[in-house]
Amino acid sequence: MSNKPVKKPLSYYKTLEEIDAYRKLPVKYKLLWLEAQMEFFYKAMPQRAKKIREKMEKGEL
């Protein structure tokens, strides 16, 4: 048996009330939030991943 600690999987939980509240938000707000998240992820992305992503967008991969 290994003595290494067992990593727990990432869990993400939302209540039905939270889901319902999100559904009631205007589409414009949801899209602005999504845009901000995508911008953050792109800025945090390693250069190598950016290059691969750009090649995929151009149809080179």
C-alpha positions, 0 to 999 in steps of 0.5 A: 500500500502506498502512503501517498495522500489520496487526492479528492476530485474537484467538486462543484455544487449548486443548490436548486435555488442558486440555479433558479437565481442564475436562470432569472439573470438577463442573458446580457449579464450571463454573456458578460460574465462568460466573456470575462471568464474567457479573457481571464483563462486566456491571460492565464494560459501558457504560451504553448497552449495559446499557440496550439489554440491559435493553430486550431482556430486557423484550421492548421491542426 
